[in-house]
Amino acid sequence: MINPSQVAIENLEEQNKKLLKIQHALEKKVSQLKDFAGIITHDVRGPAHNISKMLEMYENTDDPELKKASMDYLKKISNDLTNNLNELIQILQIHLEKDIPASDCVFEDVINSAALQLQDIIQQKNAVITMDLAVTNILYPKVYLQSILYNLLSNSLKYTKPNIPPAIHISTYENEGNYYLSLSDNGLGIDLNKFGHLLFKFQKSFHSGYDSKGIGLYLIKNQIEEQGGSINCTSEPQIGTKFTVRF
C-alpha cells in the first residue's frame, strides 16, 4: 500500500532539488553579470585613454606623417575596441538563457589585440614582449581570454622598475592533458609573504603611487575559475612576477 506521507516527502525532496538547481543557476548568472560589468568598467579604460591621447596628438601637430600615423592607430584601436564590445554585447544578449559560448581563440591574435590597446604605455616604457606559443589556440570564451591577457599584460607594464624597460614573456603549453598560459615580467614584484593572501581580493593593490583600482586580478580569477580553471602567482620583490593560468 502506498504511503501518502512518504509520497509527499519524496515530492518535496524532488522540488527542493529543482529549487536548488535553479538557485545555483541564478547565482551563476549574477556572477556572470558582475564579470561583464567589471570588464566594461575596467578593461575599456586603457583603450579609451589611448584614443584620447591619439586625438590630442592628431590635433596638436601639423606634421602630415604624424597625423596619418595617429589616424591609422586610431582606426586600428577603435575597430579592435568596437569588435570586443560587439562580442560582449552579443554574449550579454544570450547569457541569461545559456552558458557563455566558447569559440576557437588564437592566442597570438588575442595577445596582439591586448598589446594594441596598450600600445601607448608599451612605447612609452620601451617594453619588449616575447612569445613562445606551443599551444596556438584554445576553445574558450573569447571575451574572458581577452580580459585575462589584457589585465595581466597591463599589470606587467604598470608595475615596472624606474629606467628599466619591461621585459615580458608570454608562453602557452600543454601538461598532462591541461592547457596553460604563463606571463612573466622583470617588474617590481610582490611580497607574497606579506600580501599573498590578499593577491586576488577585491580592490586590493600592493604598490603605492600607481593608478590602480585593485579590480583586475579579482576579475580574472573569477573568470578563470568559472570556466573550471585556476591561476597562481610566483613573485619576488624587485625581481619580477609570473602568473600561470590553467585552463
N, C-alpha and C positions, 0 to 999 in steps of 0.2 A: 504494500500500500504506500502511495506517495505521501510523504510528509510535507504538508503545506509550508510549515515553518522552515524546513530545510530548503525548499524551492525558493522561498522568499530570500533566505540568506544567500543562496547561490546567485540569485538575480542581483542582489545588492552588491555582491563582490564583483560581478561582471560589470555593473555600472561604475563601480569605483575604479576598476581597471581602465575603462574607457575615459573617465574623467581625468585620471592621472595622465593618460596618453595625451589628451587634449591640453592639459596644463603644461606638460613638457614641451609640446609643440608651440604653444603660445610663448613660453619662456624663451625658446629658441628664436622665434620671430622678433621678440622685443630686443634680444641680444643683437640680432642682425641689424635692426633699425638703429641701435646705438652705434654699431660699427660704421654704418653708412653715414650717419651724422658726423662721426669722428673723421671719416675720410674726407668729407666735403669741407669741414671747417679747418682741418689740419693740413691735408695734402695739397689743397689748392693755393695755400698761402705762398709757397715758393714760386710756382709758375706765374701767379698774379703779380708778384713783386718783380719778376724778370720782365714781364710785359711792360710794367710801369717804367722800369729802367731803360728799356729799349725805346719806348716812346719819348722819354726825356732826351735820350741821346739823339734820336732822329730829329727832334725839334730844335736842338741846340747846336747843330752842326750844319755847315754849308758845303761840306765835302761830299760830292756826289757818290763816291765809292763807299764812304761810311754810311751815308743814307741808305744806299742799296743793301749793304750788309745788315744794317739794323732792320730794314723791312723784310729781308729774306728770313732773318731769325724770327721776327715777329710772326711771319706766316707759318713757319715750322712749329713754333711752340704753341701758337693759338690753335692750329689744326690738331696737334697732339692733345692739348687740353680739351678741345671740343670732342674728340673721339673718346677720351676717357670719361668725360661727363655723360656723353650719349650712352655709353655702355652701362654706366652706373644707373642712369635713368631707366634703361630697359630692365635691368635687374630689379630695381625698386618696383617697377610695374607688375612684376610677376612673383616676387619673393614672398608675398603674403600667402600665396597658394602653393608654391613649390619651393624646394631647396634651391640654394644659389647654384646656377648652372656652371659646370666646368667646361673649359674649352682647351684646345691644344695651344699651349703657350710656348713660344720660342724664347728661351732665356735671354739670348743676345738682344733680341728686339725689345724686350721689356727693360733690360739694363740700359740700352741706348735711349729709350724713352725717358727713363728716370734721369739719366745724365743730361739729356737735352733740357729738361725742366730745371736742372741745377747748374746749367752752363755758366751762368754769371759768377757764381762762387768758385766753380772749377777753374775758370780762367783767372779770377782774382788771386787765388792761392796757388796757381800753377800746379794743381793736383794731377797726379798720374794714376790712372785707373787701368789695371791689367785684369785679364780674364783667362781662366782655364776651365772650359766648359765641357767636361767629359760627358755629362748629360746635357743634351742640346735642347730638349723640350719636355714639357710635362703637362698632363691633363689636370687643370686646376682652375678655380675661379680667377679669371684674369684680373679683375678689379682688386682682388686680395693680393695677388702676386705683385701687381704694380705698387700697391701701398707698402708691402713688405720691403721691396727693393728701394723704393723712394725714401722711406724713413731710415733704413739702415745706412744708405749712402749719404743722406742728408746729415745724420749724426756724425759720420766719419769726417765729413767736410767741415762741420761746425766746430767740433772739439779738437782743434789742432794746436800743435806747439808753435810758438812765435818763430817766424822766419824759417820754418822748416816745411817745405812743400809736402802736402799729404800724399802718401803712397798707399793706395787702396787696392786690395786684391780680392777678386770675386771668383769663387770656384763652385762647380757642381760635380757631384759624383754619386755613385751607387755603392751601397754596402749592405750585404745580407738582405737584399730584396727591397731596401728602402732607398729613396732618393734624398739627397742632402744638398743644401746650399750653404756656403760659408762666405763671410765677408770679414776681412781683417784689415787693420789700419795701423799706422805708426803715430797715433794721436796721443792725447792727454792720458788716456786710460782711466780706469775706475778702480777705486779701492774696494774690492769686493768683500774684504773682511769687515769693512765698515758699512758698506751700502748694499751688499749682495742681496739681503732680504727685502730691500726696497726697489730693486732694479726695475721690475716690471709693474710697479704700483702706479696708480693714477696720480697725475700731477706731481711727480717726483723728479727732481733734477739734482745733479751731483757736481756741477761746476757753476760757480757764481760768475756774473758778468756776461752771460750769454742770453740771447733771446730764445729762451726755451720755455714751453708750456708744460713739459712733463707729460705729454699725451702719447707721443709716437710709439714708444716701446710697449706701453699698456695696450694700445690699439692693436698692434700687430700680434702681440702674444694671444689676444683673444681671437683674432682672425685665424691664426695658425692652429690653435687648439680646437676651434670649432670644426676645422677640417680633419681633426684626428691626429695632428702633428704636434711637434714640440719645438721649443727654442731654448738654447742655453748660451752662456757667455763665459769667456775666459778673458781676463784683463789684468794688467799691471800698471800702476800709476807711472806716467812719463815713458812708458814702453809702447803701449797700444792696446787695442781691443779686438777680439774676434767673436763674432756671433755665428752660431751654427743652427740652421733650421733643418729639422727632419720633417719631410712632407708626409 
